[in-house]
Amino acid sequence: MNLPVTTSCSAIVAWYEQLSPQTLPQLHQLYAPDAWFQDPFNRIQGTAAIEALFQRMFHTLQQPRFVIRERIEQTDKAFLVWDFTFLWQGKAMSIHGGTLLHFAPDGRVTSHRDYWDAAGELYEKIPLLGALLRRIKRHMA
């Protein structure tokens, strides 16, 4: 059965906004078995590797949550703009980013690439490292 991409995109958005350790197994219904995932820290392939990445996220971070702010859809791809919030060592953190998704004819994700600024959204919020990065940024501006 071929699912229209809008259904897949809606399903992906709903899944990410409800993502939890309990909903994680649904990833195998939404992603093709050999799907690619890339973000500033990872480049992995396959639903088992992607699921393991999210399992580590739930193990490492407290209360991780995605809020999809915008989405742009085309025939076989979509771009999502999101906010990712979580607690890390008791401190509230937020990352703003975007995801480019490519879909197979059956509507499952074949490629997932996250775009976000690791330095500005994460490293600059770490006390000593952040001060150094902000200083370098000011010097280069």
SEBAKE-382176 format. One record per residue (C-alpha): residue number from 1; z, y, x; chain; residue in three letters. Coordinates in Angstrom, 2 decimals, padded with zeros to 5 digits. Each point is the difference from the previous one (the first is absolute). Example, Ala and Ser with C-alpha at 12.3 -4.5 7.8 and 13.67 -1.06 7.14 Angstrom:
% SEBAKE-382176
<rec k="1" c3="007.80" c2="-004.50" c1="012.30" c="A" r="ala"/>
<rec k="2" c3="-000.66" c2="003.44" c1="001.37" c="A" r="ser"/>
This chain:
% SEBAKE-382176
<rec k="1" c3="000.00" c2="000.00" c1="000.00" c="A" r="met"/>
<rec k="2" c3="-000.97" c2="003.42" c1="001.42" c="A" r="asn"/>
<rec k="3" c3="002.59" c2="002.68" c1="-000.60" c="A" r="leu"/>
<rec k="4" c3="-001.14" c2="003.62" c1="-000.10" c="A" r="pro"/>
<rec k="5" c3="001.37" c2="002.04" c1="002.88" c="A" r="val"/>
<rec k="6" c3="001.84" c2="002.35" c1="-002.35" c="A" r="thr"/>
<rec k="7" c3="002.04" c2="-002.96" c1="-001.23" c="A" r="thr"/>
<rec k="8" c3="000.69" c2="-001.03" c1="003.59" c="A" r="ser"/>
<rec k="9" c3="000.94" c2="003.53" c1="001.02" c="A" r="cys"/>
<rec k="10" c3="002.31" c2="000.33" c1="-002.99" c="A" r="ser"/>
<rec k="11" c3="001.56" c2="-003.36" c1="000.81" c="A" r="ala"/>
<rec k="12" c3="000.50" c2="000.98" c1="003.66" c="A" r="ile"/>
<rec k="13" c3="001.58" c2="003.34" c1="-000.97" c="A" r="val"/>
<rec k="14" c3="002.35" c2="-001.69" c1="-002.49" c="A" r="ala"/>
<rec k="15" c3="000.92" c2="-002.66" c1="002.57" c="A" r="trp"/>
<rec k="16" c3="000.75" c2="002.51" c1="002.77" c="A" r="tyr"/>
<rec k="17" c3="002.12" c2="002.14" c1="-002.31" c="A" r="glu"/>
<rec k="18" c3="002.03" c2="-003.08" c1="-000.99" c="A" r="gln"/>
<rec k="19" c3="-000.04" c2="-001.67" c1="003.42" c="A" r="leu"/>
<rec k="20" c3="003.14" c2="-002.01" c1="000.68" c="A" r="ser"/>
<rec k="21" c3="000.87" c2="-003.29" c1="001.68" c="A" r="pro"/>
<rec k="22" c3="-000.44" c2="-001.61" c1="-003.43" c="A" r="gln"/>
<rec k="23" c3="-003.52" c2="001.40" c1="-000.57" c="A" r="thr"/>
<rec k="24" c3="-001.19" c2="-000.63" c1="003.56" c="A" r="leu"/>
<rec k="25" c3="-001.52" c2="-003.44" c1="-000.78" c="A" r="pro"/>
<rec k="26" c3="-002.49" c2="001.74" c1="-002.36" c="A" r="gln"/>
<rec k="27" c3="-001.72" c2="001.36" c1="003.12" c="A" r="leu"/>
<rec k="28" c3="-002.01" c2="-003.24" c1="000.14" c="A" r="his"/>
<rec k="29" c3="-001.55" c2="000.81" c1="-003.39" c="A" r="gln"/>
<rec k="30" c3="-000.94" c2="003.56" c1="001.00" c="A" r="leu"/>
<rec k="31" c3="-001.22" c2="-000.51" c1="003.60" c="A" r="tyr"/>
<rec k="32" c3="-002.77" c2="-002.32" c1="001.20" c="A" r="ala"/>
<rec k="33" c3="001.30" c2="-002.80" c1="002.28" c="A" r="pro"/>
<rec k="34" c3="-001.64" c2="001.53" c1="003.10" c="A" r="asp"/>
<rec k="35" c3="000.75" c2="003.66" c1="-000.84" c="A" r="ala"/>
<rec k="36" c3="000.57" c2="002.50" c1="002.81" c="A" r="trp"/>
<rec k="37" c3="002.96" c2="002.39" c1="000.12" c="A" r="phe"/>
<rec k="38" c3="000.33" c2="002.87" c1="002.45" c="A" r="gln"/>
<rec k="39" c3="002.51" c2="002.83" c1="000.39" c="A" r="asp"/>
<rec k="40" c3="001.12" c2="002.06" c1="003.03" c="A" r="pro"/>
<rec k="41" c3="002.03" c2="-002.98" c1="001.30" c="A" r="phe"/>
<rec k="42" c3="-001.79" c2="-003.14" c1="-001.18" c="A" r="asn"/>
<rec k="43" c3="-003.41" c2="-001.62" c1="-000.26" c="A" r="arg"/>
<rec k="44" c3="000.31" c2="-003.38" c1="-001.66" c="A" r="ile"/>
<rec k="45" c3="-002.13" c2="-002.38" c1="-002.03" c="A" r="gln"/>
<rec k="46" c3="000.81" c2="-002.41" c1="-002.79" c="A" r="gly"/>
<rec k="47" c3="002.32" c2="000.09" c1="-002.97" c="A" r="thr"/>
<rec k="48" c3="002.72" c2="-001.97" c1="001.83" c="A" r="ala"/>
<rec k="49" c3="000.12" c2="002.63" c1="002.77" c="A" r="ala"/>
<rec k="50" c3="-000.05" c2="002.88" c1="-002.51" c="A" r="ile"/>
<rec k="51" c3="002.79" c2="-001.60" c1="-002.04" c="A" r="glu"/>
<rec k="52" c3="002.05" c2="-000.51" c1="003.19" c="A" r="ala"/>
<rec k="53" c3="-000.45" c2="003.69" c1="000.84" c="A" r="leu"/>
<rec k="54" c3="001.39" c2="001.02" c1="-003.39" c="A" r="phe"/>
<rec k="55" c3="002.85" c2="-002.51" c1="000.34" c="A" r="gln"/>
<rec k="56" c3="000.96" c2="001.69" c1="003.29" c="A" r="arg"/>
<rec k="57" c3="-000.15" c2="003.36" c1="-001.79" c="A" r="met"/>
<rec k="58" c3="002.51" c2="-001.23" c1="-002.60" c="A" r="phe"/>
<rec k="59" c3="002.19" c2="-001.48" c1="002.73" c="A" r="his"/>
<rec k="60" c3="-000.04" c2="003.15" c1="002.18" c="A" r="thr"/>
<rec k="61" c3="000.05" c2="002.84" c1="-002.56" c="A" r="leu"/>
<rec k="62" c3="002.25" c2="000.68" c1="-002.95" c="A" r="gln"/>
<rec k="63" c3="-001.45" c2="000.90" c1="-003.39" c="A" r="gln"/>
<rec k="64" c3="-003.68" c2="000.27" c1="001.07" c="A" r="pro"/>
<rec k="65" c3="-002.14" c2="001.44" c1="-002.77" c="A" r="arg"/>
<rec k="66" c3="-003.62" c2="001.12" c1="-000.37" c="A" r="phe"/>
<rec k="67" c3="-001.02" c2="002.72" c1="-002.44" c="A" r="val"/>
<rec k="68" c3="-003.75" c2="000.35" c1="-000.47" c="A" r="ile"/>
<rec k="69" c3="-000.84" c2="003.69" c1="-000.43" c="A" r="arg"/>
<rec k="70" c3="-003.81" c2="-000.13" c1="-000.28" c="A" r="glu"/>
<rec k="71" c3="-002.82" c2="-002.49" c1="000.00" c="A" r="arg"/>
<rec k="72" c3="-003.73" c2="000.31" c1="000.45" c="A" r="ile"/>
<rec k="73" c3="-002.11" c2="-002.97" c1="-001.03" c="A" r="glu"/>
<rec k="74" c3="-003.57" c2="-001.04" c1="000.71" c="A" r="gln"/>
<rec k="75" c3="-001.86" c2="-003.22" c1="-000.69" c="A" r="thr"/>
<rec k="76" c3="001.50" c2="-002.14" c1="002.75" c="A" r="asp"/>
<rec k="77" c3="002.66" c2="002.25" c1="001.53" c="A" r="lys"/>
<rec k="78" c3="002.89" c2="002.28" c1="-000.81" c="A" r="ala"/>
<rec k="79" c3="002.15" c2="002.54" c1="001.82" c="A" r="phe"/>
<rec k="80" c3="003.66" c2="000.35" c1="-000.94" c="A" r="leu"/>
<rec k="81" c3="002.25" c2="002.92" c1="000.94" c="A" r="val"/>
<rec k="82" c3="003.64" c2="-001.03" c1="000.10" c="A" r="trp"/>
<rec k="83" c3="003.56" c2="000.81" c1="000.96" c="A" r="asp"/>
<rec k="84" c3="002.11" c2="-002.73" c1="001.56" c="A" r="phe"/>
<rec k="85" c3="003.74" c2="000.53" c1="-000.20" c="A" r="thr"/>
<rec k="86" c3="002.76" c2="-002.11" c1="001.52" c="A" r="phe"/>
<rec k="87" c3="003.40" c2="000.08" c1="001.62" c="A" r="leu"/>
<rec k="88" c3="000.18" c2="-000.69" c1="003.72" c="A" r="trp"/>
<rec k="89" c3="003.45" c2="-000.28" c1="001.56" c="A" r="gln"/>
<rec k="90" c3="001.35" c2="001.70" c1="-003.11" c="A" r="gly"/>
<rec k="91" c3="-002.32" c2="003.00" c1="000.28" c="A" r="lys"/>
<rec k="92" c3="-002.57" c2="000.79" c1="-002.70" c="A" r="ala"/>
<rec k="93" c3="-003.54" c2="000.07" c1="001.41" c="A" r="met"/>
<rec k="94" c3="-003.41" c2="000.74" c1="-001.50" c="A" r="ser"/>
<rec k="95" c3="-003.53" c2="-000.58" c1="001.25" c="A" r="ile"/>
<rec k="96" c3="-003.07" c2="001.54" c1="-001.63" c="A" r="his"/>
<rec k="97" c3="-003.25" c2="-001.87" c1="000.52" c="A" r="gly"/>
<rec k="98" c3="-003.14" c2="-001.52" c1="-001.36" c="A" r="gly"/>
<rec k="99" c3="-001.61" c2="-003.41" c1="-000.28" c="A" r="thr"/>
<rec k="100" c3="-003.68" c2="-000.95" c1="-000.02" c="A" r="leu"/>
<rec k="101" c3="-000.60" c2="-003.26" c1="-001.84" c="A" r="leu"/>
<rec k="102" c3="-003.21" c2="-002.05" c1="-000.11" c="A" r="his"/>
<rec k="103" c3="-000.45" c2="-002.57" c1="-002.75" c="A" r="phe"/>
<rec k="104" c3="-001.84" c2="-003.32" c1="-000.15" c="A" r="ala"/>
<rec k="105" c3="-002.27" c2="-000.69" c1="-003.00" c="A" r="pro"/>
<rec k="106" c3="002.91" c2="-001.89" c1="-001.64" c="A" r="asp"/>
<rec k="107" c3="002.12" c2="003.18" c1="000.19" c="A" r="gly"/>
<rec k="108" c3="002.38" c2="-001.11" c1="002.75" c="A" r="arg"/>
<rec k="109" c3="000.71" c2="002.20" c1="003.02" c="A" r="val"/>
<rec k="110" c3="-001.96" c2="-000.95" c1="003.14" c="A" r="thr"/>
<rec k="111" c3="001.05" c2="002.96" c1="002.16" c="A" r="ser"/>
<rec k="112" c3="003.09" c2="002.23" c1="-000.16" c="A" r="his"/>
<rec k="113" c3="000.29" c2="002.87" c1="002.47" c="A" r="arg"/>
<rec k="114" c3="002.96" c2="002.37" c1="-000.09" c="A" r="asp"/>
<rec k="115" c3="-000.33" c2="003.53" c1="001.36" c="A" r="tyr"/>
<rec k="116" c3="003.13" c2="001.96" c1="000.81" c="A" r="trp"/>
<rec k="117" c3="001.34" c2="002.09" c1="002.84" c="A" r="asp"/>
<rec k="118" c3="002.51" c2="-002.18" c1="001.85" c="A" r="ala"/>
<rec k="119" c3="001.13" c2="002.90" c1="002.23" c="A" r="ala"/>
<rec k="120" c3="000.42" c2="002.61" c1="-002.73" c="A" r="gly"/>
<rec k="121" c3="001.22" c2="-002.29" c1="-002.76" c="A" r="glu"/>
<rec k="122" c3="002.28" c2="-002.26" c1="002.01" c="A" r="leu"/>
<rec k="123" c3="000.57" c2="000.69" c1="003.70" c="A" r="tyr"/>
<rec k="124" c3="000.77" c2="003.72" c1="-000.46" c="A" r="glu"/>
<rec k="125" c3="002.87" c2="-000.97" c1="-002.31" c="A" r="lys"/>
<rec k="126" c3="001.75" c2="-001.97" c1="002.75" c="A" r="ile"/>
<rec k="127" c3="002.50" c2="002.41" c1="001.63" c="A" r="pro"/>
<rec k="128" c3="-000.81" c2="-000.01" c1="003.76" c="A" r="leu"/>
<rec k="129" c3="-003.58" c2="-001.22" c1="-000.23" c="A" r="leu"/>
<rec k="130" c3="-000.71" c2="002.41" c1="-002.84" c="A" r="gly"/>
<rec k="131" c3="001.15" c2="003.03" c1="001.98" c="A" r="ala"/>
<rec k="132" c3="-002.26" c2="-001.01" c1="002.89" c="A" r="leu"/>
<rec k="133" c3="-003.02" c2="-000.55" c1="-002.26" c="A" r="leu"/>
<rec k="134" c3="000.51" c2="003.32" c1="-001.80" c="A" r="arg"/>
<rec k="135" c3="000.20" c2="001.76" c1="003.36" c="A" r="arg"/>
<rec k="136" c3="-003.24" c2="-001.61" c1="001.16" c="A" r="ile"/>
<rec k="137" c3="-001.69" c2="000.86" c1="-003.29" c="A" r="lys"/>
<rec k="138" c3="001.04" c2="003.67" c1="000.29" c="A" r="arg"/>
<rec k="139" c3="-001.25" c2="000.12" c1="003.59" c="A" r="his"/>
<rec k="140" c3="-003.41" c2="-001.40" c1="-000.97" c="A" r="met"/>
<rec k="141" c3="-000.45" c2="002.19" c1="-003.09" c="A" r="ala"/>
